[in-house]
Amino acid sequence: MDISLSSMEKLLKKAGAKRVSDSAKNALRKELEKLAKDLGKKAVMFSKHAGRKTVREEDINLALKK
């Protein structure tokens, strides 16, 4: 996945950080990518169960609830 380090820094600063180390940006990126991959797999499962090839917002919402 290609979540940028600058995006990680922006997220952490929005959360209140004054400064952010490169290792913190990398750690956050790694965890968010894992979460996104797992969420995506669950959403795909819901779309397939519904007989669709297209993942919809409702599939993401269902995946978030599991």
N, CA, C and O atoms as CSV, one atom per row, in Angstrom:
chain,resi,resn,atom,element,x,y,z
A,1,MET,N,N,0.849,-1.177,0.000
A,1,MET,CA,C,0.000,0.000,0.000
A,1,MET,C,C,0.887,1.229,0.000
A,1,MET,O,O,2.071,1.175,0.331
A,2,ASP,N,N,0.296,2.300,-0.368
A,2,ASP,CA,C,1.089,3.513,-0.510
A,2,ASP,C,C,0.498,4.688,0.245
A,2,ASP,O,O,0.173,5.715,-0.350
A,3,ILE,N,N,0.360,4.539,1.550
A,3,ILE,CA,C,-0.059,5.667,2.355
A,3,ILE,C,C,1.200,6.484,2.644
A,3,ILE,O,O,2.185,5.952,3.156
A,4,SER,N,N,1.165,7.765,2.319
A,4,SER,CA,C,2.368,8.581,2.444
A,4,SER,C,C,2.706,8.912,3.900
A,4,SER,O,O,1.832,8.983,4.765
A,5,LEU,N,N,3.982,9.106,4.133
A,5,LEU,CA,C,4.430,9.499,5.470
A,5,LEU,C,C,3.920,10.885,5.819
A,5,LEU,O,O,3.654,11.172,6.986
A,6,SER,N,N,3.780,11.746,4.820
A,6,SER,CA,C,3.261,13.087,5.104
A,6,SER,C,C,1.811,13.010,5.582
A,6,SER,O,O,1.387,13.816,6.410
A,7,SER,N,N,1.054,12.048,5.065
A,7,SER,CA,C,-0.318,11.857,5.539
A,7,SER,C,C,-0.330,11.395,6.984
A,7,SER,O,O,-1.192,11.803,7.762
A,8,MET,N,N,0.623,10.544,7.349
A,8,MET,CA,C,0.718,10.068,8.730
A,8,MET,C,C,1.047,11.234,9.665
A,8,MET,O,O,0.505,11.339,10.766
A,9,GLU,N,N,1.936,12.097,9.207
A,9,GLU,CA,C,2.297,13.260,10.019
A,9,GLU,C,C,1.091,14.179,10.206
A,9,GLU,O,O,0.857,14.679,11.306
A,10,LYS,N,N,0.334,14.401,9.148
A,10,LYS,CA,C,-0.863,15.243,9.237
A,10,LYS,C,C,-1.870,14.662,10.227
A,10,LYS,O,O,-2.444,15.393,11.034
A,11,LEU,N,N,-2.083,13.352,10.164
A,11,LEU,CA,C,-3.015,12.712,11.099
A,11,LEU,C,C,-2.572,12.884,12.544
A,11,LEU,O,O,-3.374,13.217,13.416
A,12,LEU,N,N,-1.302,12.658,12.785
A,12,LEU,CA,C,-0.790,12.771,14.146
A,12,LEU,C,C,-0.829,14.212,14.648
A,12,LEU,O,O,-1.084,14.458,15.827
A,13,LYS,N,N,-0.578,15.149,13.762
A,13,LYS,CA,C,-0.647,16.559,14.165
A,13,LYS,C,C,-2.091,16.969,14.433
A,13,LYS,O,O,-2.353,17.752,15.346
A,14,LYS,N,N,-3.026,16.448,13.645
A,14,LYS,CA,C,-4.443,16.726,13.915
A,14,LYS,C,C,-4.855,16.146,15.261
A,14,LYS,O,O,-5.776,16.647,15.906
A,15,ALA,N,N,-4.164,15.082,15.680
A,15,ALA,CA,C,-4.446,14.451,16.972
A,15,ALA,C,C,-3.779,15.206,18.118
A,15,ALA,O,O,-3.983,14.877,19.286
A,16,GLY,N,N,-2.981,16.221,17.781
A,16,GLY,CA,C,-2.391,17.053,18.813
A,16,GLY,C,C,-0.880,17.025,18.935
A,16,GLY,O,O,-0.318,17.731,19.773
A,17,ALA,N,N,-0.206,16.223,18.115
A,17,ALA,CA,C,1.252,16.149,18.189
A,17,ALA,C,C,1.882,17.447,17.675
A,17,ALA,O,O,1.445,17.995,16.663
A,18,LYS,N,N,2.896,17.927,18.368
A,18,LYS,CA,C,3.636,19.114,17.920
A,18,LYS,C,C,4.682,18.711,16.885
A,18,LYS,O,O,4.866,19.372,15.864
A,19,ARG,N,N,5.364,17.598,17.185
A,19,ARG,CA,C,6.379,17.070,16.277
A,19,ARG,C,C,6.169,15.569,16.163
A,19,ARG,O,O,5.631,14.936,17.071
A,20,VAL,N,N,6.606,14.996,15.020
A,20,VAL,CA,C,6.395,13.568,14.781
A,20,VAL,C,C,7.683,12.970,14.198
A,20,VAL,O,O,8.213,13.467,13.205
A,21,SER,N,N,8.169,11.915,14.817
A,21,SER,CA,C,9.387,11.261,14.328
A,21,SER,C,C,9.061,10.382,13.126
A,21,SER,O,O,7.918,9.975,12.923
A,22,ASP,N,N,10.087,10.102,12.341
A,22,ASP,CA,C,9.909,9.213,11.191
A,22,ASP,C,C,9.473,7.821,11.633
A,22,ASP,O,O,8.667,7.176,10.962
A,23,SER,N,N,10.009,7.359,12.765
A,23,SER,CA,C,9.637,6.015,13.233
A,23,SER,C,C,8.159,5.976,13.640
A,23,SER,O,O,7.492,4.960,13.444
A,24,ALA,N,N,7.652,7.063,14.199
A,24,ALA,CA,C,6.232,7.115,14.556
A,24,ALA,C,C,5.369,7.108,13.305
A,24,ALA,O,O,4.338,6.436,13.262
A,25,LYS,N,N,5.783,7.846,12.295
A,25,LYS,CA,C,5.033,7.875,11.027
A,25,LYS,C,C,5.000,6.487,10.399
A,25,LYS,O,O,3.960,6.036,9.920
A,26,ASN,N,N,6.142,5.818,10.406
A,26,ASN,CA,C,6.218,4.469,9.832
A,26,ASN,C,C,5.380,3.470,10.612
A,26,ASN,O,O,4.718,2.617,10.022
A,27,ALA,N,N,5.405,3.572,11.935
A,27,ALA,CA,C,4.625,2.650,12.766
A,27,ALA,C,C,3.130,2.843,12.525
A,27,ALA,O,O,2.385,1.871,12.402
A,28,LEU,N,N,2.696,4.094,12.460
A,28,LEU,CA,C,1.284,4.369,12.212
A,28,LEU,C,C,0.876,3.868,10.829
A,28,LEU,O,O,-0.184,3.262,10.670
A,29,ARG,N,N,1.722,4.124,9.828
A,29,ARG,CA,C,1.418,3.667,8.466
A,29,ARG,C,C,1.273,2.150,8.432
A,29,ARG,O,O,0.343,1.629,7.817
A,30,LYS,N,N,2.180,1.446,9.085
A,30,LYS,CA,C,2.142,-0.021,9.097
A,30,LYS,C,C,0.838,-0.528,9.701
A,30,LYS,O,O,0.198,-1.421,9.145
A,31,GLU,N,N,0.444,0.041,10.838
A,31,GLU,CA,C,-0.783,-0.398,11.509
A,31,GLU,C,C,-2.034,-0.032,10.712
A,31,GLU,O,O,-2.959,-0.838,10.612
A,32,LEU,N,N,-2.069,1.163,10.151
A,32,LEU,CA,C,-3.232,1.566,9.359
A,32,LEU,C,C,-3.376,0.711,8.098
A,32,LEU,O,O,-4.489,0.382,7.687
A,33,GLU,N,N,-2.256,0.359,7.497
A,33,GLU,CA,C,-2.309,-0.513,6.324
A,33,GLU,C,C,-2.850,-1.891,6.690
A,33,GLU,O,O,-3.627,-2.474,5.934
A,34,LYS,N,N,-2.442,-2.415,7.853
A,34,LYS,CA,C,-2.976,-3.710,8.311
A,34,LYS,C,C,-4.481,-3.630,8.547
A,34,LYS,O,O,-5.238,-4.500,8.116
A,35,LEU,N,N,-4.897,-2.575,9.237
A,35,LEU,CA,C,-6.325,-2.392,9.511
A,35,LEU,C,C,-7.122,-2.249,8.225
A,35,LEU,O,O,-8.195,-2.836,8.083
A,36,ALA,N,N,-6.596,-1.467,7.286
A,36,ALA,CA,C,-7.296,-1.249,6.015
A,36,ALA,C,C,-7.400,-2.545,5.213
A,36,ALA,O,O,-8.429,-2.811,4.592
A,37,LYS,N,N,-6.347,-3.341,5.225
A,37,LYS,CA,C,-6.368,-4.613,4.498
A,37,LYS,C,C,-7.409,-5.558,5.095
A,37,LYS,O,O,-8.178,-6.178,4.361
A,38,ASP,N,N,-7.437,-5.667,6.413
A,38,ASP,CA,C,-8.419,-6.529,7.080
A,38,ASP,C,C,-9.845,-6.040,6.831
A,38,ASP,O,O,-10.743,-6.835,6.553
A,39,LEU,N,N,-10.041,-4.743,6.930
A,39,LEU,CA,C,-11.356,-4.160,6.673
A,39,LEU,C,C,-11.781,-4.416,5.233
A,39,LEU,O,O,-12.934,-4.757,4.968
A,40,GLY,N,N,-10.855,-4.253,4.320
A,40,GLY,CA,C,-11.144,-4.496,2.908
A,40,GLY,C,C,-11.543,-5.941,2.646
A,40,GLY,O,O,-12.484,-6.200,1.895
A,41,LYS,N,N,-10.840,-6.873,3.256
A,41,LYS,CA,C,-11.174,-8.290,3.072
A,41,LYS,C,C,-12.585,-8.589,3.569
A,41,LYS,O,O,-13.338,-9.315,2.921
A,42,LYS,N,N,-12.936,-8.026,4.718
A,42,LYS,CA,C,-14.284,-8.239,5.259
A,42,LYS,C,C,-15.334,-7.612,4.347
A,42,LYS,O,O,-16.382,-8.210,4.106
A,43,ALA,N,N,-15.062,-6.425,3.845
A,43,ALA,CA,C,-16.009,-5.744,2.959
A,43,ALA,C,C,-16.210,-6.532,1.670
A,43,ALA,O,O,-17.333,-6.634,1.175
A,44,VAL,N,N,-15.143,-7.083,1.127
A,44,VAL,CA,C,-15.249,-7.908,-0.085
A,44,VAL,C,C,-16.110,-9.133,0.193
A,44,VAL,O,O,-16.923,-9.524,-0.644
A,45,MET,N,N,-15.936,-9.737,1.358
A,45,MET,CA,C,-16.737,-10.897,1.746
A,45,MET,C,C,-18.227,-10.531,1.760
A,45,MET,O,O,-19.055,-11.295,1.264
A,46,PHE,N,N,-18.569,-9.369,2.324
A,46,PHE,CA,C,-19.962,-8.939,2.361
A,46,PHE,C,C,-20.510,-8.673,0.962
A,46,PHE,O,O,-21.658,-9.015,0.676
A,47,SER,N,N,-19.709,-8.069,0.090
A,47,SER,CA,C,-20.194,-7.802,-1.270
A,47,SER,C,C,-20.415,-9.108,-2.028
A,47,SER,O,O,-21.394,-9.239,-2.763
A,48,LYS,N,N,-19.517,-10.067,-1.856
A,48,LYS,CA,C,-19.692,-11.372,-2.511
A,48,LYS,C,C,-20.923,-12.078,-1.978
A,48,LYS,O,O,-21.679,-12.680,-2.740
A,49,HIS,N,N,-21.125,-12.006,-0.668
A,49,HIS,CA,C,-22.295,-12.632,-0.055
A,49,HIS,C,C,-23.594,-12.044,-0.628
A,49,HIS,O,O,-24.598,-12.743,-0.765
A,50,ALA,N,N,-23.552,-10.761,-0.955
A,50,ALA,CA,C,-24.719,-10.093,-1.529
A,50,ALA,C,C,-24.828,-10.320,-3.037
A,50,ALA,O,O,-25.750,-9.811,-3.675
A,51,GLY,N,N,-23.896,-11.079,-3.605
A,51,GLY,CA,C,-23.935,-11.385,-5.035
A,51,GLY,C,C,-23.417,-10.251,-5.915
A,51,GLY,O,O,-23.779,-10.158,-7.088
A,52,ARG,N,N,-22.576,-9.396,-5.355
A,52,ARG,CA,C,-22.033,-8.272,-6.109
A,52,ARG,C,C,-20.530,-8.386,-6.246
A,52,ARG,O,O,-19.855,-9.002,-5.420
A,53,LYS,N,N,-20.015,-7.777,-7.313
A,53,LYS,CA,C,-18.570,-7.665,-7.492
A,53,LYS,C,C,-18.069,-6.327,-6.965
A,53,LYS,O,O,-16.884,-6.167,-6.673
A,54,THR,N,N,-18.978,-5.375,-6.847
A,54,THR,CA,C,-18.625,-4.025,-6.414
A,54,THR,C,C,-18.763,-3.894,-4.902
A,54,THR,O,O,-19.802,-4.224,-4.328
A,55,VAL,N,N,-17.711,-3.414,-4.275
A,55,VAL,CA,C,-17.758,-3.142,-2.845
A,55,VAL,C,C,-18.423,-1.779,-2.665
A,55,VAL,O,O,-18.024,-0.789,-3.277
A,56,ARG,N,N,-19.434,-1.754,-1.821
A,56,ARG,CA,C,-20.183,-0.520,-1.571
A,56,ARG,C,C,-19.923,-0.018,-0.151
A,56,ARG,O,O,-19.343,-0.706,0.689
A,57,GLU,N,N,-20.374,1.197,0.073
A,57,GLU,CA,C,-20.232,1.794,1.398
A,57,GLU,C,C,-20.867,0.909,2.468
A,57,GLU,O,O,-20.336,0.782,3.571
A,58,GLU,N,N,-21.990,0.307,2.140
A,58,GLU,CA,C,-22.679,-0.544,3.115
A,58,GLU,C,C,-21.814,-1.740,3.519
A,58,GLU,O,O,-21.882,-2.198,4.659
A,59,ASP,N,N,-21.005,-2.243,2.591
A,59,ASP,CA,C,-20.098,-3.354,2.901
A,59,ASP,C,C,-19.015,-2.913,3.886
A,59,ASP,O,O,-18.658,-3.649,4.806
A,60,ILE,N,N,-18.506,-1.714,3.678
A,60,ILE,CA,C,-17.505,-1.158,4.596
A,60,ILE,C,C,-18.142,-0.986,5.983
A,60,ILE,O,O,-17.547,-1.349,6.998
A,61,ASN,N,N,-19.335,-0.439,6.011
A,61,ASN,CA,C,-20.024,-0.233,7.289
A,61,ASN,C,C,-20.271,-1.540,8.019
A,61,ASN,O,O,-20.102,-1.618,9.236
A,62,LEU,N,N,-20.672,-2.569,7.279
A,62,LEU,CA,C,-20.866,-3.877,7.898
A,62,LEU,C,C,-19.543,-4.436,8.420
A,62,LEU,O,O,-19.487,-5.001,9.512
A,63,ALA,N,N,-18.501,-4.278,7.645
A,63,ALA,CA,C,-17.175,-4.773,8.052
A,63,ALA,C,C,-16.691,-4.075,9.317
A,63,ALA,O,O,-16.023,-4.687,10.151
A,64,LEU,N,N,-17.024,-2.808,9.459
A,64,LEU,CA,C,-16.629,-2.055,10.646
A,64,LEU,C,C,-17.334,-2.559,11.898
A,64,LEU,O,O,-16.786,-2.476,12.998
A,65,LYS,N,N,-18.543,-3.081,11.736
A,65,LYS,CA,C,-19.315,-3.562,12.874
A,65,LYS,C,C,-18.851,-4.914,13.373
A,65,LYS,O,O,-19.095,-5.250,14.532
A,66,LYS,N,N,-18.182,-5.710,12.529
A,66,LYS,CA,C,-17.718,-7.048,12.905
A,66,LYS,C,C,-16.459,-6.987,13.712
A,66,LYS,O,O,-15.931,-8.025,14.112
